[in-house]
């Protein structure tokens, strides 16, 4: 009366066999490569897990220091030779190279500005009669330099627009910094002679 009939037992047996034949429950987004068994969740989690701290901290730190030294050496060499691969990000690209070559090919007031201001200051210290005028002379040099930069940037902007179609952000500030520095101390080093404007 209360016993299970044969039909019910057959259905339960089929369900059990079907559940045993299915692979272990995996995420719906994972598909096992063909010809390989599906890895278990434990195996997949172990494969994804990487140690945050290396086993040998001292060796890892030394390797990082060595890599940093090599990178700085390559970058310093690039600043001397103009090698685009290792230049700082601010100096990379054809437009930045064009700005450098344009500024370096030109005779700029900024090439002599620091020397002239320093000379005026020293003369003002040792010549009391000139001291009251030294500040005015320094400001005159600065205004002349700003005027010279404005003229240079107007011409350079036109050249950049004609050649590249648009001007990269901060190009004016990049040219400003380049013009302000004495030619021999500029980095990256000038790659063109005076008068040899880029094409």
Secondary structure, DSSP 8 states (H G I E B T S, - for coil): --S--HHHHHHHHHHHHHHHHS-----TT----TTS----HHHHHHHH---SS-S-HHHHHHHHHHHHHHHHHHHHHHHHH--GGGS-GGG-SHHHHHHHHHHHHS--THHHHHHHHHHHHHHHHH-HHHHHHHHHHHHHHHHHHHHHHHHHHHHHHHHHHHHHSS--TTHHHHHHHHHHS-GGG-SS---S-TT----
